[in-house]
Amino acid sequence: MIRTHEAGTLRREHAGRQVTLAGWVARRRDHGGVVFIDLRDASGSAQVVFREEDDAHGLRSEYCVKVVGEVRVRPEGNENPDLPTGAIEVVASQVEVLSEAAPLPFPIEGNSGVSEEARLRYRYLDIRRQQVGDALRTRSKATYLVHEVMRERDFVYVETPNLTRSTPEGARDFLVPVRLQPGSWYALPQSPQLFKQLLMVGGLERYYQLTRCFRDEDLRADRQPEFTQIDIEMSFVDQDDVMELGEAIMARVWQDTVGYTMPRPLPRLTYAEAMARYGSDKPDLRFGCELTDLTEYFAKTTFRVFQAEHVGAVVMPGGAAQTRKELDGWQDWAKSRGARGLAYVLVQPDGFGGPVAKNLSEEEISGLAAATGAQVGDAIFFAAGPARAARDLLGAARLEIGRRCGLIDESQWSFLWVVDAPMFEEDGEGGWTAVHHPFTGPKPEWADDFQDHPGEALAYAYDMVCNGMEIGGGSIRIHRAEMQERVFGVLGISKEEAENKFGFLLEAFKYGPPPHGGIAYGWDRICMLLAGGDSIRDVIAFPKTASGFDPLTGAPTPITGEQRKEAGVDAKPRAQELV
């Protein structure tokens, strides 16, 4: 090894010892003939003192150097209690520049004023920052913990293909041309869903992997075109078995990375209850402000806006003190979400204010505070219309209230399961689409007649939520051919279409498939939460921008005409391949 010690490991007990360090020059300070540098490596940093200024004359920021010197306790009054190595320094006797650094595109130390584009363009420099490096180390530690739990429970790690055929899973596929079969294309998997079910048919019974998934969809802070998930499938289990395993994994990860002891079993909310109380199927329970259903309360109202399928409300504590500009800002906020606006009433010491109050009857106004739980000084926001749309708007308003009013305790962890989601939802064209995927089984009580009541049928599915984010979801799968055919019937998938899209799975299901179910966790999102980041890009070594561009490599890039020809991009497939 080039070095004898790592810089961040030096302590008082090393005083008097000769050490050799290697790392990068993080900071340099000249003090009249004495030069101090902070030498940084993966373990941290240590202060190095050069008594002869000439020895440090050529050292610049981010030079990679080797230093030989003696560890000593810092003079009294010069300690730095904020650093693990703040009690010592290394008095250099030799220094060797291992490699020089060009002028930096941005400072490594500090994080102000650097655009994300620049950080991703020079990601290898960005990773030298402690926050970024620590996030990747947190991800690594958490990954080891997952493997430990799965090994303890006798799961088999299996890698599934990255080159497969296109199957409908809710997003567009990334497609790969096949040179040896011009006109034919592979698809990158959106998930290993079908393969892990085939592994259950194969009798492995307990499968998992940390797998890459690819989805060509619009991006945002918590999405990337390629992402990682913990993929799990189990045979001969029911919902509670899968959920218990999921809790065990997350409990170990949170305990051993951030020291949080997860209460188990986790609380459960039905999908219907989550939507009614919080306006979200992934509710953040770190604060209150639950929604109120006022549909019955306004059943006889003469106010046309409230003559709707659903009327709901959410209270903003202290909201009556907002200025007119702030209240108008709520209207702009609602319109940005596709709503017409956000009706409100202000609960004031001398009565009720706001444009809605004058449209309500005296009886409606007099009981409104009691019906919503509002106090003097609060604002009551309303949404009216189709139940799903109204609750969605109020659920978003609830979160915005939590942020604006500082109601969310960022130090808390809030975990729960959301269960019993609808099996189907309307597709907007008179048909139905699967809420999860076509292989999700119905709850046992809906097994026989879900096809007769698709709008009411509940799925045997479950989502784990942490701090208002869905971090994992799964279901008990369909393993009976006749039930699968009924699901395809509801979705309008003909036998021929099903055979074309899922034929290999349906063929396998002819040979004694076991009852099975599983779950997949969004690993990037989990690691983001553990590292305290705001975006999954914070915990991905080389992420893309929100537009899917890679500033580091310049990808995606055009291909040459020769490459198009060689890959068969423009070749027409044979007739039988179009079926």
C-alpha positions as CSV (number, residue, x, y, z in Angstrom):
1,M,0.0,0.0,0.0
2,I,1.2,3.5,-0.7
3,R,-0.1,4.7,2.7
4,T,0.2,3.4,6.2
5,H,-3.0,5.1,7.5
6,E,-6.2,6.6,6.2
7,A,-6.4,10.3,7.0
8,G,-9.8,10.3,8.7
9,T,-8.8,7.5,11.1
10,L,-6.0,9.5,13.0
11,R,-6.7,10.3,16.6
12,R,-4.8,11.4,19.8
13,E,-3.5,7.8,20.4
14,H,-1.5,8.1,17.1
15,A,0.6,11.0,18.4
16,G,4.3,10.5,17.9
17,R,3.8,7.9,15.2
18,Q,5.3,8.3,11.7
19,V,2.6,7.9,9.0
20,T,2.3,8.0,5.3
21,L,-1.0,9.5,3.9
22,A,-2.3,9.7,0.4
23,G,-5.2,11.7,-0.9
24,W,-6.3,15.0,-2.3
25,V,-5.6,18.6,-1.2
26,A,-8.9,19.8,0.0
27,R,-7.9,23.2,1.4
28,R,-4.7,25.2,1.7
29,R,-4.0,28.0,4.2
30,D,-0.8,30.0,4.3
31,H,0.2,31.6,7.7
32,G,3.5,33.4,7.3
33,G,6.0,30.7,6.6
34,V,3.8,27.9,7.8
35,V,1.4,26.2,5.4
36,F,-1.6,24.1,6.4
37,I,-3.5,21.8,4.1
38,D,-6.4,19.5,4.7
39,L,-5.7,16.2,3.1
40,R,-8.8,14.3,2.1
41,D,-9.3,10.7,1.3
42,A,-12.4,8.4,1.4
43,S,-12.2,8.1,5.2
44,G,-12.2,11.9,5.9
45,S,-9.5,14.5,6.3
46,A,-6.6,15.4,8.5
47,Q,-4.6,18.7,8.8
48,V,-1.1,18.6,7.5
49,V,1.5,21.2,8.6
50,F,4.5,22.2,6.4
51,R,7.1,24.1,8.3
52,E,9.1,24.9,5.2
53,E,6.9,26.9,2.8
54,D,8.9,25.6,-0.2
55,D,7.7,22.1,0.5
56,A,4.1,23.1,-0.1
57,H,4.8,25.8,-2.7
58,G,3.4,23.8,-5.7
59,L,0.4,22.2,-4.0
60,R,-2.9,23.3,-5.4
61,S,-6.6,22.3,-4.8
62,E,-7.3,18.7,-5.6
63,Y,-3.7,17.7,-6.3
64,C,-3.3,14.1,-5.5
65,V,-0.4,13.8,-3.1
66,K,1.5,11.5,-0.7
67,V,2.7,12.9,2.6
68,V,5.1,11.4,5.1
69,G,5.1,13.0,8.6
70,E,4.6,12.6,12.3
71,V,1.3,12.8,14.1
72,R,1.1,15.3,17.0
73,V,-1.5,16.7,19.2
74,R,-2.5,20.2,18.1
75,P,-1.4,23.1,20.3
76,E,-4.0,24.0,23.0
77,G,-6.6,26.3,21.5
78,N,-6.1,25.1,17.9
79,E,-8.3,22.0,18.2
80,N,-11.3,21.6,15.9
81,P,-14.1,19.9,17.7
82,D,-16.2,19.6,14.6
83,L,-13.8,17.2,13.0
84,P,-13.1,13.6,14.1
85,T,-9.4,14.3,13.5
86,G,-9.6,17.8,15.0
87,A,-7.4,17.0,18.0
88,I,-4.3,16.1,15.9
89,E,-2.2,17.2,12.9
90,V,0.5,15.7,10.8
91,V,3.8,17.6,10.6
92,A,5.1,16.8,7.1
93,S,8.7,15.8,6.4
94,Q,8.1,14.7,2.8
95,V,5.6,15.3,0.1
96,E,5.2,13.8,-3.3
97,V,2.7,15.0,-6.0
98,L,1.2,11.8,-7.4
99,S,-0.8,13.8,-10.0
100,E,-1.7,17.4,-10.6
101,A,-5.2,18.8,-11.1
102,A,-6.3,21.3,-13.7
103,P,-8.3,24.4,-12.6
104,L,-11.6,23.2,-11.2
105,P,-14.9,23.8,-12.9
106,F,-16.4,24.4,-9.5
107,P,-15.2,24.2,-5.8
108,I,-15.2,20.7,-4.3
109,E,-15.7,22.1,-0.8
110,G,-19.1,23.8,-0.3
111,N,-22.2,23.3,-2.3
112,S,-23.4,26.8,-3.2
113,G,-24.0,28.2,-6.7
114,V,-23.2,25.0,-8.6
115,S,-25.7,24.0,-11.2
116,E,-26.9,20.4,-11.5
117,E,-25.8,20.4,-15.1
118,A,-22.2,21.2,-14.0
119,R,-22.3,18.7,-11.2
120,L,-23.4,15.9,-13.5
121,R,-21.0,16.9,-16.3
122,Y,-18.1,16.5,-13.8
123,R,-19.7,13.8,-11.7
124,Y,-16.4,12.3,-10.8
125,L,-15.5,15.6,-9.1
126,D,-18.9,15.9,-7.5
127,I,-18.5,12.4,-5.9
128,R,-15.5,13.8,-4.0
129,R,-17.9,15.9,-2.1
130,Q,-18.6,14.4,1.3
131,Q,-22.4,14.5,1.0
132,V,-22.4,12.8,-2.4
133,G,-19.8,10.2,-1.4
134,D,-21.6,9.5,1.9
135,A,-24.9,9.0,0.0
136,L,-23.2,6.3,-2.2
137,R,-21.7,4.6,0.8
138,T,-25.1,4.6,2.5
139,R,-26.5,2.9,-0.5
140,S,-23.7,0.3,-0.5
141,K,-24.2,-0.4,3.2
142,A,-28.0,-0.8,2.8
143,T,-27.4,-3.1,-0.2
144,Y,-25.3,-5.5,2.0
145,L,-28.0,-5.5,4.6
146,V,-30.7,-6.6,2.1
147,H,-28.5,-9.5,1.0
148,E,-28.0,-10.5,4.6
149,V,-31.7,-10.7,5.3
150,M,-32.5,-12.6,2.2
151,R,-29.6,-15.1,2.8
152,E,-30.9,-15.7,6.3
153,R,-34.3,-16.5,4.9
154,D,-33.0,-18.9,2.2
155,F,-33.8,-16.9,-0.8
156,V,-32.2,-17.7,-4.2
157,Y,-30.5,-14.8,-6.1
158,V,-31.3,-15.1,-9.8
159,E,-30.5,-12.7,-12.6
160,T,-33.2,-12.3,-15.2
161,P,-32.6,-11.1,-18.8
162,N,-32.0,-7.5,-19.8
163,L,-32.8,-8.3,-23.5
164,T,-36.3,-9.6,-23.8
165,R,-39.5,-9.0,-25.8
166,S,-41.9,-6.1,-25.4
167,T,-44.7,-6.7,-23.0
168,P,-47.3,-4.1,-21.9
169,E,-46.5,-2.9,-18.4
170,G,-47.7,0.6,-18.3
171,A,-44.8,2.6,-19.9
172,R,-43.0,2.7,-23.2
173,D,-40.2,0.3,-23.7
174,F,-36.6,1.1,-24.6
175,L,-36.0,-0.9,-27.8
176,V,-32.7,-2.5,-29.0
177,P,-32.2,-3.5,-32.7
178,V,-30.9,-7.0,-33.4
179,R,-28.2,-7.1,-36.0
180,L,-28.5,-10.8,-36.6
181,Q,-32.2,-10.5,-37.2
182,P,-32.7,-7.2,-39.1
183,G,-36.1,-5.6,-38.5
184,S,-36.5,-7.4,-35.1
185,W,-36.0,-5.7,-31.8
186,Y,-35.4,-6.6,-28.2
187,A,-37.0,-4.6,-25.4
188,L,-35.3,-3.7,-22.1
189,P,-37.4,-4.9,-19.2
190,Q,-39.6,-2.5,-17.4
191,S,-39.5,-5.1,-14.6
192,P,-38.7,-8.8,-14.2
193,Q,-42.4,-9.5,-13.5
194,L,-43.0,-12.3,-16.0
195,F,-39.6,-14.0,-15.4
196,K,-40.0,-14.1,-11.6
197,Q,-43.4,-15.8,-12.1
198,L,-41.7,-18.3,-14.3
199,L,-39.2,-19.0,-11.6
200,M,-42.0,-19.9,-9.3
201,V,-43.3,-22.3,-11.9
202,G,-39.8,-23.6,-12.0
203,G,-40.0,-24.5,-8.3
204,L,-37.4,-22.1,-6.8
205,E,-40.0,-20.9,-4.4
206,R,-38.0,-18.0,-3.0
207,Y,-36.4,-15.6,-5.5
208,Y,-34.9,-12.2,-5.3
209,Q,-32.5,-9.8,-7.0
210,L,-31.4,-6.2,-7.1
211,T,-32.3,-5.6,-10.7
212,R,-32.1,-2.8,-13.3
213,C,-35.4,-1.7,-14.9
214,F,-35.9,0.5,-17.9
215,R,-38.9,2.7,-18.6
216,D,-39.2,5.3,-21.4
217,E,-41.4,7.8,-19.6
218,D,-41.5,11.5,-18.6
219,L,-38.9,12.1,-15.9
220,R,-39.1,14.0,-12.6
221,A,-37.1,14.2,-9.4
222,D,-37.9,10.6,-8.3
223,R,-37.6,9.0,-11.8
224,Q,-34.8,7.9,-14.1
225,P,-35.0,6.0,-17.4
226,E,-33.0,3.3,-15.7
227,F,-33.5,2.5,-12.0
228,T,-33.0,-0.3,-9.5
229,Q,-35.5,-2.3,-7.5
230,I,-35.4,-5.1,-5.0
231,D,-37.4,-7.8,-6.8
232,I,-38.9,-10.6,-4.7
233,E,-41.3,-13.5,-5.4
234,M,-42.4,-16.3,-3.1
235,S,-44.5,-19.5,-3.6
236,F,-47.2,-20.9,-1.3
237,V,-47.7,-17.6,0.5
238,D,-50.5,-15.2,1.2
239,Q,-50.4,-11.4,1.6
240,D,-49.3,-11.4,5.3
241,D,-46.3,-13.6,4.5
242,V,-45.0,-11.1,1.9
243,M,-45.7,-8.1,4.1
244,E,-43.9,-9.6,7.0
245,L,-40.8,-10.2,4.9
246,G,-41.0,-6.6,3.5
247,E,-41.1,-5.3,7.1
248,A,-38.1,-7.4,8.1
249,I,-36.0,-6.1,5.2
250,M,-36.9,-2.4,5.8
251,A,-36.5,-2.7,9.6
252,R,-33.0,-4.1,9.2
253,V,-32.0,-1.5,6.7
254,W,-33.4,1.5,8.7
255,Q,-32.0,0.2,12.0
256,D,-28.4,-0.4,10.7
257,T,-28.1,2.6,8.5
258,V,-29.8,5.5,10.4
259,G,-30.4,3.9,13.8
260,Y,-34.2,3.9,13.5
261,T,-36.2,1.1,15.1
262,M,-39.3,0.4,13.0
263,P,-42.4,-0.5,15.0
264,R,-43.7,-3.8,13.8
265,P,-46.2,-4.8,12.5
266,L,-46.7,-1.6,10.6
267,P,-50.1,0.0,10.6
268,R,-52.4,-0.7,7.6
269,L,-54.9,1.6,5.8
270,T,-57.2,0.5,3.1
271,Y,-57.0,2.3,-0.1
272,A,-60.5,3.7,0.4
273,E,-59.6,5.0,3.9
274,A,-56.4,6.5,2.8
275,M,-58.1,8.4,0.0
276,A,-61.0,9.5,2.2
277,R,-58.8,10.7,5.1
278,Y,-55.7,12.0,3.3
279,G,-56.6,12.3,-0.4
280,S,-53.7,10.1,-1.4
281,D,-52.9,6.4,-1.7
282,K,-49.5,7.2,-0.2
283,P,-50.3,9.4,2.7
284,D,-47.8,11.2,4.8
285,L,-48.8,10.5,8.5
286,R,-46.2,12.8,10.1
287,F,-48.8,15.4,10.6
288,G,-52.6,15.6,10.9
289,C,-54.9,17.9,8.8
290,E,-57.2,15.1,7.7
291,L,-59.8,15.7,5.0
292,T,-63.4,16.1,5.9
293,D,-66.2,14.7,3.7
294,L,-68.9,17.3,3.5
295,T,-71.0,15.7,0.7
296,E,-73.9,14.9,3.1
297,Y,-73.5,18.2,4.9
298,F,-74.1,20.1,1.7
299,A,-76.7,17.7,0.3
300,K,-79.4,20.4,0.2
301,T,-77.2,23.4,-0.6
302,T,-78.3,26.0,-3.1
303,F,-74.7,26.9,-3.8
304,R,-74.2,25.5,-7.3
305,V,-70.5,24.9,-6.9
306,F,-71.2,22.4,-4.0
307,Q,-74.0,20.6,-5.9
308,A,-71.5,17.9,-6.9
309,E,-70.8,14.2,-6.6
310,H,-68.4,14.9,-3.7
311,V,-67.6,17.9,-1.5
312,G,-64.6,17.8,0.8
313,A,-62.5,20.2,2.9
314,V,-59.2,20.5,4.6
315,V,-58.3,23.0,7.3
316,M,-55.2,25.2,7.2
317,P,-54.3,26.2,10.8
318,G,-53.8,30.0,11.1
319,G,-54.8,30.3,7.4
320,A,-57.2,33.2,8.0
321,A,-54.2,35.5,8.6
322,Q,-53.1,35.1,5.0
323,T,-53.0,38.2,2.9
324,R,-55.2,38.6,-0.2
325,K,-52.2,38.0,-2.4
326,E,-51.4,34.7,-0.5
327,L,-55.0,33.6,-0.9
328,D,-55.0,34.4,-4.6
329,G,-51.8,32.4,-4.8
330,W,-53.7,29.3,-3.7
331,Q,-55.9,29.8,-6.8
332,D,-52.9,29.9,-9.0
333,W,-51.6,26.8,-7.3
334,A,-54.8,24.9,-7.8
335,K,-55.0,26.0,-11.5
336,S,-51.5,24.7,-12.0
337,R,-52.8,21.3,-11.0
338,G,-55.6,21.5,-13.6
339,A,-58.4,22.6,-11.2
340,R,-60.5,25.7,-11.6
341,G,-59.5,27.0,-8.2
342,L,-59.7,26.3,-4.5
343,A,-62.7,27.6,-2.7
344,Y,-62.2,28.8,0.9
345,V,-63.8,30.2,4.0
346,L,-61.9,32.2,6.6
347,V,-62.9,31.6,10.3
348,Q,-62.5,35.0,11.8
349,P,-63.3,36.3,15.3
350,D,-66.3,38.3,14.1
351,G,-67.6,35.6,11.7
352,F,-66.8,34.0,8.4
353,G,-65.0,35.6,5.5
354,G,-64.0,34.8,2.0
355,P,-66.0,34.7,-1.3
356,V,-67.7,31.3,-0.5
357,A,-69.2,32.4,2.8
358,K,-71.7,34.7,1.3
359,N,-73.1,31.9,-0.9
360,L,-73.8,29.6,2.0
361,S,-77.0,29.6,4.1
362,E,-76.8,30.7,7.7
363,E,-77.4,27.1,8.8
364,E,-74.5,25.9,6.6
365,I,-72.2,28.6,7.9
366,S,-73.1,28.1,11.6
367,G,-72.1,24.5,11.7
368,L,-69.1,24.6,9.3
369,A,-66.4,25.0,12.0
370,A,-67.7,22.1,14.0
371,A,-68.1,19.9,10.9
372,T,-64.5,20.5,9.8
373,G,-62.8,20.9,13.2
374,A,-61.7,24.5,12.3
375,Q,-60.8,27.0,15.0
376,V,-60.9,30.8,14.9
377,G,-58.0,32.0,12.8
378,D,-58.1,29.0,10.5
379,A,-58.9,28.7,6.8
380,I,-61.1,26.0,5.3
381,F,-60.3,25.0,1.8
382,F,-62.9,23.1,-0.3
383,A,-63.0,20.9,-3.4
384,A,-66.1,19.8,-5.2
385,G,-66.6,17.5,-8.2
386,P,-66.0,13.8,-9.0
387,A,-64.8,12.1,-5.8
388,R,-61.4,11.1,-7.1
389,A,-60.5,14.5,-8.5
390,A,-61.7,16.4,-5.5
391,R,-59.8,14.2,-3.1
392,D,-56.7,14.4,-5.2
393,L,-56.8,18.2,-5.0
394,L,-57.4,18.3,-1.3
395,G,-54.7,15.7,-0.7
396,A,-52.2,17.9,-2.5
397,A,-53.5,20.9,-0.6
398,R,-53.0,19.1,2.6
399,L,-49.3,18.4,1.8
400,E,-48.8,22.0,0.7
401,I,-50.4,23.2,4.0
402,G,-48.0,20.9,5.9
403,R,-45.0,22.4,4.1
404,R,-46.1,26.1,4.4
405,C,-47.1,25.8,8.0
406,G,-44.1,23.8,9.1
407,L,-46.3,20.9,10.3
408,I,-44.1,18.1,9.0
409,D,-41.5,16.8,11.5
410,E,-38.6,16.0,9.2
411,S,-36.9,14.0,11.9
412,Q,-39.7,11.5,12.0
413,W,-40.2,8.3,10.0
414,S,-43.7,7.3,9.2
415,F,-44.3,3.8,7.7
416,L,-47.5,2.1,6.8
417,W,-49.1,-0.3,4.4
418,V,-51.9,0.7,2.0
419,V,-54.0,-2.4,1.1
420,D,-57.2,-3.3,-0.8
421,A,-56.7,-1.0,-3.8
422,P,-59.1,-1.3,-6.7
423,M,-58.4,-4.1,-9.2
424,F,-59.4,-2.0,-12.2
425,E,-60.0,1.6,-13.1
426,E,-61.7,3.2,-16.1
427,D,-59.5,3.9,-19.0
428,G,-61.4,6.9,-20.2
429,E,-62.6,5.2,-23.4
430,G,-65.4,3.1,-21.9
431,G,-63.1,0.2,-20.9
432,W,-61.0,-0.9,-18.0
433,T,-57.3,-1.0,-17.2
434,A,-55.4,-2.8,-14.4
435,V,-54.5,-0.6,-11.5
436,H,-51.4,-2.7,-10.9
437,H,-50.8,-5.1,-13.7
438,P,-52.9,-7.9,-15.4
439,F,-51.4,-10.6,-13.2
440,T,-52.6,-9.2,-9.9
441,G,-55.1,-11.5,-8.3
442,P,-58.4,-10.3,-6.7
443,K,-59.0,-10.5,-3.0
444,P,-60.4,-13.9,-2.1
445,E,-63.9,-12.6,-1.6
446,W,-63.8,-11.2,-5.2
447,A,-62.3,-14.3,-6.8
448,D,-65.6,-15.6,-8.3
449,D,-67.3,-12.5,-9.6
450,F,-64.8,-9.6,-10.1
451,Q,-65.6,-9.6,-13.8
452,D,-69.3,-8.8,-13.0
453,H,-68.3,-5.7,-10.9
454,P,-65.0,-4.5,-12.2
455,G,-65.4,-1.0,-10.7
456,E,-65.9,-2.4,-7.2
457,A,-63.5,-5.4,-7.2
458,L,-60.5,-5.1,-4.9
459,A,-57.0,-6.4,-5.7
460,Y,-55.0,-8.7,-3.4
461,A,-52.3,-6.0,-3.4
462,Y,-50.3,-4.0,-0.9
463,D,-48.0,-0.9,-1.0
464,M,-45.5,0.2,1.6
465,V,-45.4,3.9,2.2
466,C,-42.7,5.9,4.0
467,N,-43.1,9.7,4.6
468,G,-45.6,10.1,1.9
469,M,-43.7,8.1,-0.7
470,E,-44.5,4.7,-2.1
471,I,-41.3,2.7,-1.6
472,G,-42.6,-0.7,-2.5
473,G,-45.6,-2.5,-3.9
474,G,-46.7,-6.0,-4.8
475,S,-49.5,-8.5,-4.9
476,I,-50.6,-12.1,-4.8
477,R,-50.6,-13.2,-8.4
478,I,-53.1,-15.1,-10.5
479,H,-52.0,-18.7,-11.0
480,R,-55.2,-20.2,-12.4
481,A,-55.7,-20.1,-16.1
482,E,-59.4,-19.5,-16.1
483,M,-59.1,-16.6,-13.7
484,Q,-56.4,-15.0,-15.9
485,E,-58.7,-15.4,-18.9
486,R,-61.5,-13.5,-16.9
487,V,-59.1,-10.7,-16.1
488,F,-58.0,-10.4,-19.8
489,G,-61.7,-10.3,-20.6
490,V,-62.3,-7.3,-18.4
491,L,-59.3,-5.6,-19.9
492,G,-60.5,-6.3,-23.4
493,I,-57.6,-8.5,-24.2
494,S,-58.6,-11.2,-26.7
495,K,-57.2,-14.8,-26.5
496,E,-55.1,-14.1,-29.6
497,E,-53.7,-10.9,-28.2
498,A,-53.0,-12.5,-24.8
499,E,-51.2,-15.3,-26.6
500,N,-49.1,-12.9,-28.6
501,K,-48.1,-10.8,-25.6
502,F,-47.9,-13.3,-22.8
503,G,-47.9,-16.6,-24.6
504,F,-44.7,-17.9,-22.9
505,L,-46.1,-17.3,-19.4
506,L,-49.5,-18.7,-20.3
507,E,-47.8,-21.8,-21.7
508,A,-45.9,-22.2,-18.4
509,F,-49.1,-21.9,-16.4
510,K,-50.3,-25.2,-18.0
511,Y,-47.8,-27.1,-15.9
512,G,-48.9,-26.9,-12.3
513,P,-48.0,-23.3,-11.3
514,P,-48.0,-22.8,-7.5
515,P,-49.9,-20.0,-5.7
516,H,-47.3,-17.2,-5.5
517,G,-46.9,-13.5,-4.7
518,G,-44.2,-10.9,-4.3
519,I,-43.2,-7.3,-4.0
520,A,-40.7,-4.9,-5.5
521,Y,-39.1,-2.0,-3.7
522,G,-37.8,1.1,-5.4
523,W,-34.2,0.9,-4.2
524,D,-33.1,4.4,-5.5
525,R,-36.0,6.0,-3.6
526,I,-35.2,4.1,-0.4
527,C,-31.6,5.1,-0.5
528,M,-32.6,8.7,-1.2
529,L,-34.6,8.6,2.1
530,L,-31.8,7.0,4.0
531,A,-29.2,9.5,2.8
532,G,-31.5,12.5,3.4
533,G,-31.6,13.5,-0.3
534,D,-34.2,15.4,-2.3
535,S,-33.9,13.4,-5.5
536,I,-32.9,9.8,-6.5
537,R,-30.2,11.4,-8.5
538,D,-28.5,12.1,-5.2
539,V,-27.9,8.4,-4.7
540,I,-27.1,7.2,-8.2
541,A,-23.5,7.3,-9.2
542,F,-24.0,8.5,-12.8
543,P,-27.6,9.7,-13.2
544,K,-29.4,11.4,-16.1
545,T,-31.0,14.9,-16.0
546,A,-34.7,15.4,-15.8
547,S,-34.8,15.3,-19.6
548,G,-33.0,11.9,-19.7
549,F,-29.7,13.5,-20.9
550,D,-26.3,12.4,-19.6
551,P,-24.0,15.5,-19.4
552,L,-21.0,13.3,-18.5
553,T,-21.0,11.2,-21.7
554,G,-23.2,13.2,-23.9
555,A,-25.7,10.4,-24.3
556,P,-28.0,9.8,-26.1
557,T,-26.2,10.6,-29.3
558,P,-27.1,10.2,-33.0
559,I,-25.7,7.1,-34.8
560,T,-24.0,7.0,-38.1
561,G,-25.6,5.8,-41.3
562,E,-23.3,2.8,-41.2
563,Q,-24.5,1.9,-37.7
564,R,-28.1,2.2,-38.8
565,K,-27.5,-0.1,-41.7
566,E,-25.5,-2.7,-39.7
567,A,-28.0,-2.8,-36.8
568,G,-30.9,-3.2,-39.3
569,V,-32.8,-0.2,-37.8
570,D,-34.6,0.5,-41.0
571,A,-35.1,-3.1,-42.1
572,K,-38.7,-4.3,-42.5
573,P,-39.5,-7.3,-40.4
574,R,-40.8,-10.5,-42.0
575,A,-44.6,-10.9,-42.2
576,Q,-44.7,-13.5,-39.4
577,E,-42.8,-11.2,-37.0
578,L,-45.6,-8.6,-37.2
579,V,-48.1,-11.0,-35.7
